[in-house]
Structure formats: structure tokens, C-alpha cells
Amino acid sequence: MSTPPDPAARKADEYVLNADTPTEMVRLATQGQLLTEAMGGLFPERGESLAGVERLLDVACGPGDWAIAVARDYYPVQVVGIDISRQMVEYATARAQSMGFDNCSFQVMDATGPLDFSGASFDLVNARFVVGFLDARSWPAFVREMARVLRPGGVLRLTEPERVETNKPSLEKLADLALQALSRAGKSFGGPGGERVGITEVLPHLLSDAGLLDVQTRDCRLVFDAGLPAHEPFAQNLRVGYELIKPFVIRAGVSDQGELDALLRNAELELLSPDFRGSMPIRTAWGSKAGA
């Protein structure tokens, strides 16, 4: 029997970062851990309670760290993770199986299209940092599809970042170029100049427009100043992220290889500076489906 086509391969040119590399897998795992710590836990807005949740979906699960942590801490809640990358799904599945978590499973699935789940399948749907692969015009349909698979009374929960802020010129220039590329590709809500990602401002409106009720938000900030515990892991996350995003920025026509290489060399020194300051604003928005 032939192997089914890999959906990630079909959409590779649409990615901000190449999802099917070991480097990106490590980067996503580190980013996920730092994000959970910055948020204050797996479910800080719920007081870390999953009361009433029997089945949970994690969209764009990557290497599965968040889904596995939920399966571990909230057994016997059934956790399903989906990702477009077959490599990510195979790795996440192997990890869950090696740890003996029979309440955690993973499937290859493209979150930008109709999901292969019937309506009312989950009590909670979670998605974090999906702005990198969703076009701005695709967000309303994406949120409606997430809401479709929720049971009445279920909760849709979205967590997204804003522009990384630093006190160093090369890192600021890299952030500007990345945002300009996102804007040209139609992946930001920050306007034609690309000054902001903009997704954090529209999250609650997207949930409300999809018919979700009691929409709320919670803000936090991932701080990675020099000397703080998050500094080195997030600095490495930035190094890898900006290296991986170069092809996307070049394709967008906002910079070239020479400029990006020079900026990255300078950014390396800036990240090592004892007076370095950096942070990333993050917003979580959630709402419940009518009919409970």
C-alpha cells in the first residue's frame, strides 16, 4: 500500500517556517515550554481545572509537548493532537506511547481545511501560535470550524503572540522585516506597514463573530531579559527562528540574503549583551458554545 500524500509537502511554500525539520521540532518544543511558563500553567484562566472536560483537541500540536502534559496532568481526559506535519505526529505519538499515556493520540490533519471530526466531538479545543500558517482572511473560517467540533457548552481557546520587543537595533530590524513579510503574505492584521502582528486585538472579535459566548481574554508577557531564566532558551529560539524564516522573508521581497546574514551576525552579539532587554506580549482568548 502506498503512503498517503503528505499534506505538509503540498503547502510548503505557504509556511513561514519549514515544519518538517528536526531543528523546527526542537524550536517548537522549547517555545511551547516557555509559553506555558509565561502563561502561568496549562490552564491558568480556569484555575488549572478541567472540570467537565472529557475530550480535548489540540490544534497544530507540533511535537506534542503541550498535549502530552495535559494527558499526564489530567488523566483520564482524552487528548487528541493534530498537525499537518507527519514527522511531528509520528514523533509525538512515539513519545506518548513510550510514556504509557493511553489517553493521548495524534493524527495528521490540515487545520486550515475541514477537520475529519464530526460535530460536537470535543469539550475543549485549544490552539496556540497558529498565526504563522493562517492567512488573515482564513481566520474566520478556521474559528468557525473549531467551534463546529465543540459540544454545546464547550470552550474554544486561542493563544497568540504580538511582536517581539527588544532594545537592540539588529533584532528590531529583523522583527520589522519578518512582520513586513507576514503583511505581504496576508498573514497579519497589522496593516500594510507590518508594524504589528495584530492578531491579539482581533481574537475576541473572531470568537464572537463565530457565535461563541462569554468571550474573555487574559494577557501575559514572556520576558527574556539578560540574566533571567528564560533568556538563553528564548534567545536560542530567536536565533533558530530568524534563521529558518529567511527563505520566507526573501520570497516576500522585503530583504535579501546578504542583509539578513549581516543582521543575524549582529543580533548574535546583541543577545549576548548584559544590558539586553526583550519580551513578547501574549493574549489568550476564549469563549463557549451555546446550547449547554
C-alpha positions, 0 to 999 in steps of 0.5 A, a space after each residue: 500500500 502506498 503512503 498517503 500524500 503528505 499534506 505538509 509537502 503540498 503547502 510548503 511554500 505557504 509556511 513561514 517556517 519549514 515544519 518538517 525539520 528536526 531543528 523546527 521540532 526542537 524550536 517548537 518544543 522549547 517555545 511551547 515550554 516557555 509559553 506555558 511558563 509565561 502563561 502561568 500553567 496549562 490552564 491558568 484562566 480556569 484555575 488549572 481545572 478541567 472540570 467537565 472536560 472529557 475530550 480535548 483537541 489540540 490544534 497544530 500540536 507540533 511535537 506534542 509537548 503541550 498535549 502530552 502534559 495535559 494527558 499526564 496532568 489530567 488523566 483520564 481526559 482524552 487528548 487528541 493532537 493534530 498537525 499537518 506535519 507527519 514527522 511531528 505526529 509520528 514523533 509525538 505519538 512515539 513519545 506518548 506511547 513510550 510514556 504509557 499515556 493511553 489517553 493521548 493520540 495524534 493524527 495528521 490533519 490540515 487545520 486550515 481545511 475541514 477537520 475529519 471530526 464530526 460535530 460536537 466531538 470535543 469539550 475543549 479545543 485549544 490552539 496556540 501560535 497558529 498565526 504563522 500558517 493562517 492567512 488573515 482572511 482564513 481566520 474566520 473560517 478556521 474559528 468557525 470550524 473549531 467551534 463546529 467540533 465543540 459540544 454545546 457548552 464547550 470552550 474554544 481557546 486561542 493563544 497568540 503572540 504580538 511582536 517581539 520587543 527588544 532594545 537592540 537595533 539588529 533584532 528590531 530590524 529583523 522583527 520589522 522585516 519578518 512582520 513586513 513579510 507576514 503583511 505581504 503574505 496576508 498573514 497579519 492584521 497589522 496593516 500594510 506597514 507590518 508594524 504589528 502582528 495584530 492578531 491579539 486585538 482581533 481574537 475576541 472579535 473572531 470568537 464572537 463573530 463565530 457565535 461563541 459566548 462569554 468571550 474573555 481574554 487574559 494577557 501575559 508577557 514572556 520576558 527574556 531579559 539578560 540574566 533571567 531564566 528564560 533568556 538563553 532558551 528564548 534567545 536560542 529560539 530567536 536565533 533558530 527562528 530568524 534563521 529558518 524564516 529567511 527563505 520566507 522573508 526573501 520570497 516576500 521581497 522585503 530583504 535579501 540574503 546578504 542583509 539578513 546574514 549581516 543582521 543575524 551576525 549582529 543580533 548574535 552579539 546583541 543577545 549576548 549583551 548584559 544590558 539586553 532587554 526583550 519580551 513578547 506580549 501574549 493574549 489568550 482568548 476564549 469563549 463557549 458554545 451555546 446550547 449547554 
